[in-house]
């Protein structure tokens, strides 16, 4: 069984920087200000020949248990309970602070093995802090620099008794490990093309929406535990957090994201970083659930998020959260579906699912819609069927003439799926009006049952390779 290592310490001691170094990607947001991390984040770590699961946690602070800081502390205490070994971090440059001692007592009382890591120990400034660390009574401190990778071999030696060795033949420890380039990626996204072709891979579902739409509450209800921080405050979630989920025996990886406001309202650097993390989560998703607040649905930002998802080529499902607060449910649902057909013509037929993350209602319907949307996104249509359909739509409504010459469409084929992408061949297609392209796309969607998914239509000149008479 893979060992679990929890990174514990007060705010701004470098836990997220160390987490990113251990997993080899910039998954956790890092900033100079304290308290950036709120939710606990898990990742698969590698250190030399060691393999383990690492948990990044919020900085420990004394606070009322019902406050946001108190709920963050509860998340950290959960990580301590799950861990096989605790890495307790201090800032060697600042030395010990009044906050370090009570939390050192907390990890000591856990009864788990504790490694004392004196981070930011590079240069002469860190020496005094390393000496002060002995007073915590947690053993010899390990001098380290998460920013520069110094002391990696010492951390390896300290962790070795508690974590697993890579199953393959051991190799000498690579001292240059700390200098390897990090990969920009959200929440454990790797080898996308390879995973797309794996039938047993989890379906990647990213949940996006405006702040306070209830994304984290929904994910917690789905997985059956208080995994993510929730509360009445808007904008609690900052990092994109991934959690494993299973629906009717089918594996799913859920990605909870930070709420995205209008771009003009985003001023702080940290919020910009959170939004960029959410955008990467959309690009690497397969299905995107755009979560709306049913009490104030289809705000301009909601429409922007749906449009953004469509432009990224991801399939869309709209979730109407807080449905338990709606009085006239049937009337509102009919009204919103009518609005969607006009406001979201680019994903006509997109499923709209009423639900309540707090009450746990509608989750099964939501997941059914997610898997159906995924199947549509992967759908392929034979060239013969497409061209029989094309003959009919061209007869019913031929393309217009340009400068006295009629645009001639010869044939069409599906180039790829994910999303469904079609290639249209003929003459003068560069002059094909947008309105006629829209006519073809809408007919494609209806004829081949492609509701809600993005459809791409590319035009190309050239002869029809299927025209046997011309070949003869």
Order of alpha helices (4+ residues) and beta strands (2+ residues): beta-alpha-beta-beta-alpha-beta-alpha-beta-alpha-beta-alpha-beta-alpha-beta-alpha-beta-beta-alpha-beta-alpha-beta-alpha-beta-alpha-alpha-beta-beta-beta-beta-alpha-beta-alpha
